[in-house]
């Protein structure tokens, strides 16, 4: 059974989420704040974390940042009562994989979780069954959700990997921001164009940290992005 960790200081919401996610077939464990959540990630080893943004001691933003700083790529879905693209951009900059604004329907959250797990071949019975593929100096392993540039592992979140994969597997083709979202998210969420820019900016930063000359992801003004041929 796929494990989900729910981190929130609202006991009523925790109960609702536990029941809803349990009914959806997940094994659920809960934590009351970000510090407890970090400990639970280590002991419970969830396939995905659902965390509230506003929590005592350590909020969802900082919890997510600490996971990523430690090299932990466990998918994180942030919950917030805030409503604004700036807040969503901040969450994604810190390494979150998705963002759901309260109030939300349980079916929406369950669909987002299922899409992330299915998309990234984490759930049992992985759908892709693909082997590692080399595209020039980039190697992509979809089953393991791993990318290497010139032989060096690139520390990517799950969504970052899918953005990179979508671009690289269609090298030379311009992908609009909407098309990239369709390819990597697979749901009906409405997301501002700035969010795609956040993913691309993070990808460039991580690849440039490995290779200072990296310049394969090209911005096509007024259109979107493309992976340039060598």
C-alpha positions in Angstrom: 0.0 0.0 0.0 1.4 3.4 -1.0 2.3 5.6 2.0 1.2 9.2 2.4 2.4 11.5 5.2 0.1 14.3 6.2 1.6 17.2 8.1 -0.8 19.8 9.6 -1.5 21.4 13.0 -5.2 21.4 12.3 -6.5 18.3 14.0 -9.9 18.5 12.2 -8.3 18.7 8.8 -5.9 15.9 9.6 -8.8 13.7 10.5 -10.6 14.6 7.2 -7.5 14.0 5.2 -6.7 10.7 6.9 -10.2 9.4 6.2 -10.3 10.7 2.6 -6.8 9.4 1.7 -7.4 6.1 3.5 -10.6 5.6 1.5 -8.6 6.3 -1.6 -6.4 3.3 -0.8 -3.4 5.0 0.8 -1.7 4.2 4.1 -1.6 7.4 6.0 0.5 8.7 8.8 0.3 12.2 10.3 2.5 14.8 12.0 1.5 18.0 13.7 4.2 20.3 12.4 7.2 20.5 10.1 9.7 19.2 12.6 7.6 16.2 13.4 7.1 15.8 9.6 10.9 15.7 8.9 11.3 12.9 11.5 8.3 11.0 10.0 9.8 11.2 6.5 12.8 9.4 7.8 11.0 6.7 9.8 7.9 6.2 7.6 9.5 6.7 4.2 6.3 7.9 2.5 5.8 8.0 -1.3 4.5 11.5 -1.0 4.0 14.3 1.7 1.0 16.5 2.0 2.0 19.5 4.2 0.2 22.7 5.3 2.1 25.9 4.7 1.1 27.6 8.0 2.3 25.5 11.0 4.1 26.2 14.3 7.8 25.6 14.9 8.5 24.8 11.2 6.2 25.7 8.4 5.5 23.8 5.1 7.8 26.0 3.1 10.8 25.4 5.4 10.0 21.7 5.8 10.1 21.4 2.0 13.3 23.4 1.8 15.1 21.2 4.4 14.1 18.0 2.6 15.5 19.3 -0.7 18.6 20.7 1.0 19.2 17.2 2.4 18.8 15.6 -1.0 15.4 14.1 -0.3 13.3 14.1 -3.5 10.1 12.8 -1.9 7.2 14.6 -3.7 5.6 17.4 -1.6 2.1 18.8 -2.1 1.6 22.1 -0.1 -1.7 23.2 1.3 -2.4 26.8 2.0 -5.3 29.2 2.8 -3.5 31.9 0.8 -4.5 32.5 -2.8 -1.8 34.1 -5.0 0.7 33.2 -7.7 3.5 34.7 -5.6 2.9 32.2 -2.8 2.7 29.3 -5.3 5.9 30.4 -6.9 7.7 30.5 -3.6 6.6 27.0 -2.8 7.8 25.7 -6.1 11.1 27.6 -5.8 11.7 25.7 -2.5 11.1 22.4 -4.2 7.4 21.6 -3.8 5.8 19.4 -6.5 2.3 20.8 -6.4 0.2 23.4 -4.5 -3.5 23.2 -3.4 -5.4 26.2 -2.1 -7.9 25.8 0.7 -10.8 25.1 0.6 -10.5 22.2 -1.8 -12.5 19.1 -2.6 -11.0 15.9 -1.4 -11.4 14.4 -4.9 -9.1 17.2 -6.3 -6.4 16.5 -3.8 -6.6 12.7 -4.4 -6.5 13.3 -8.2 -3.4 15.5 -7.8 -1.6 12.9 -5.6 -2.5 10.1 -8.0 -1.3 12.1 -10.9 2.1 12.7 -9.3 2.6 9.1 -8.2 1.4 7.7 -11.5 3.4 10.2 -13.6 6.6 9.5 -11.8 6.4 5.7 -11.8 6.4 5.5 -8.0 3.3 3.4 -7.5 3.5 -0.4 -7.7 3.2 -1.6 -11.3 5.1 1.2 -12.8 3.5 2.2 -16.1 6.4 3.3 -18.2 8.8 0.4 -18.1 11.4 2.5 -19.9 15.1 2.0 -19.8 17.7 4.8 -19.5 17.9 6.9 -22.6 20.8 9.0 -23.7 20.1 12.3 -25.5 23.5 13.7 -26.2 25.3 14.2 -22.9 22.0 13.9 -21.0 20.9 10.5 -19.6 17.3 10.0 -18.5 16.0 7.0 -16.5 12.2 7.3 -16.3 11.7 4.3 -14.0 14.1 5.6 -11.4 13.3 9.2 -12.1 17.0 10.1 -12.5 18.9 12.4 -14.8 22.6 12.6 -15.4 24.5 15.3 -17.2 27.9 14.3 -18.5 27.7 11.4 -16.1 26.9 13.5 -13.0 23.6 13.0 -11.2 21.3 16.1 -11.3 19.4 16.5 -8.0 15.9 17.0 -9.3 12.4 17.0 -7.9 9.9 14.8 -9.6 8.3 17.7 -11.5 11.7 19.1 -12.5 12.6 15.7 -14.0 9.4 15.6 -16.1 10.0 19.2 -17.4 13.5 18.2 -18.4 12.3 15.0 -19.9 9.5 16.7 -21.9 12.0 19.2 -23.4 14.9 16.8 -24.1 12.8 14.1 -25.7 11.4 16.7 -28.1 14.7 18.5 -28.8 14.4 21.2 -31.4 10.7 21.6 -30.9 9.3 24.6 -29.1 7.0 23.7 -26.2 4.6 26.4 -25.0 4.1 26.8 -21.2 0.7 25.3 -21.5 2.0 22.3 -23.4 4.7 21.7 -20.8 2.1 21.8 -18.0 -0.1 19.3 -19.8 2.9 17.0 -20.2 4.2 17.1 -16.7 1.1 17.6 -14.5 -1.7 15.7 -16.3 -4.6 17.4 -14.4 -7.0 20.3 -14.8 -5.3 22.6 -12.4 -5.1 26.3 -13.4 -1.5 27.5 -13.1 0.0 30.8 -14.1 2.6 30.9 -16.8 5.2 32.1 -14.2 5.2 28.7 -12.6 6.6 27.1 -15.7 9.3 29.7 -15.7 10.1 28.7 -12.1 10.7 25.1 -13.1 12.9 26.1 -16.0 14.9 28.5 -13.9 15.5 25.8 -11.3 16.5 23.3 -14.0 19.0 25.7 -15.5 20.5 26.5 -12.1 21.0 22.9 -11.2 22.5 22.0 -14.6 24.8 25.0 -14.6 26.0 24.0 -11.2 27.3 20.8 -12.8 28.4 22.4 -16.1 29.0 26.1 -16.2 28.7 26.1 -20.0 25.3 24.5 -20.0 22.9 26.4 -22.3 20.6 23.7 -23.9 17.3 25.1 -22.6 16.5 28.0 -24.9 13.8 30.6 -24.2 11.8 31.3 -27.4 10.4 34.7 -26.8 6.6 34.9 -27.0 6.3 31.1 -27.4 8.0 28.9 -24.7 11.1 26.8 -24.4 13.0 24.2 -26.4 15.9 21.9 -26.0 18.6 22.9 -28.4 20.6 20.4 -30.5 24.3 20.2 -29.7 
